[in-house]
Amino acid sequence: MGNSSIYGIPRFYRVTWREGDWQRNNEPRDMAKIAAEPNGTFSGGKVVGDYIVPVAERIPDELLAEKRKRKLGLRIKLRIHPDGVLLGWDLQGPPGTGPNYGKYTMAGGDFQEADIYNGKALRMGWYIHPKTTERIETPF
């Protein structure tokens, strides 16, 4: 299964993680070899998580329109949860300098991290539980 993209956004990500004695292979990134090896450049250990996460189909059209209009960066985020993989997104911008440089807006998806300043959460984070779909607030 290939990971082609729609307007530069991946159709999906394959997310795997391992336990035990695993290693990252130090071979050159030969794309033909990586395509033939289902786990990319990692080997050994026991695969304990293996998920295909749809991406492009979940990004709202309104977010993409705002990205193009204001020339903002799209940040796609993944978070591993014991019951699956959470997908989140937001826009970063505007480019250059100024009071809003680097600020993130239009967050969406399965989670948003807390807004932390001087060790205190100014805004709690949250995530949608992959199985129960309950929204859970977090201090991170």
N, C-alpha and C positions, 0 to 999 in steps of 0.2 A: 504494500500500500504506500503510495507516494505522499509526500507532504507538500504538494504544490500550493500556491497561494492565490488569493483573490485580492486584487489591488494592493499587493504587498503584505497582506495579512495571511498568516498560515491557516490552511483549512483545519489543521489539527496539530496537536503536540502529542508525541508518545512519551509518557513519563514512567520510568522504572526506578526502583531502588532495591538495594541488596543488603543482606546481612552476611556476616562471616568474613571469610578471607577472600575479599575481592580486590581488584586492582584496576587502575586506569592504564590502558596500553599506551606505550610511548612511541608507537609507530607513526610515521607521517600520515596525515589525513588523506588517504586514498579513497575518494568518494565511491568508487566501484566496490571496494572491499567493505566499506561501511554499509553500503546498501545491501550487501550479501550477508552481513552479520546482523542479526536482529537486535542486538543490544549495543550497537555502535562501537565505541572504543573502550568499553569496560568488559571485564571478564572475571570469572571465578565467583565464589560465594553463592548464596541462594537468592534468587529473585523473589522478593516478598511483596512487591507491588508492581503491577504492570497495567497501565491505563492508557487509553486513547481519549484525549480531551478535545472535543470540538471547539474551535476558536472562531473562525470567520463567521459562521452562521449565528453566533451568539452576540457579536458586536453590533449594537444598534446603528441603523442608518443615520439617525440624528447625530450621534457622536462622530461618525465619519464626516458628515457634512460640516460640523463645527470645526473639526480638525483641519479640513481643507480651507475653510473660510478664514480662520484665524492663524493658519500655518503653525499649529501646535503639534507636539510630539505625542504619539500614542504609546502608552506603557501597558504591556500585557504582563500580568503577574500570575504566578502559580503558587499554591500553598498545599503542602501534603497534609492530609488528615487521615487518621486511622481507617476511615470508611471511604476513602476516595481522594480525588484531587479537586481542589477548589480553583476556579478561574476568576480573575478579577481584571479590571482595566480602568484606566483614567487617562486624562489628557494633561500634558505638561507644557507649560509655557508662561507667557509668550517668549519667543527667542530674544536673546540680547540681555539687557540689564533692566533694572527697575524694581519697584516694590512687588510685582507679581512674578518675577523671574523664578522659575523653578517650582512654582506652586502647582498643585495638582487639582484638577476640577473634573466634574462629570464622572465621578467614580461609580462603578457598577459591577455587576457580576455576583459572585458568590461570597465576596468578602471585601472589607475595607479596613485598613489598619488604623489604629488609634492615632490621634494627633497629640504628640508628646512634646512638652516643653519643660526644661529643667526637671526632668524625671517625673512630671505629673501629666496625666492624660487630660488634655483640654477637651478632647472629644473621644468618647469610647470607640473602640473598634468593634466590628461585628463580622459574623460569618453565618452562612446558611448551612445547616447540617446536611450532609449529602444524602442521608437516608430519611430523616424525619422531616426535612425542609423547615425546621424551626430556626428562627433567627436568634442567634446567641450573641450577647454583648461581651466584649473582652477588653482588658486594659492594655492590649498590645495590638 
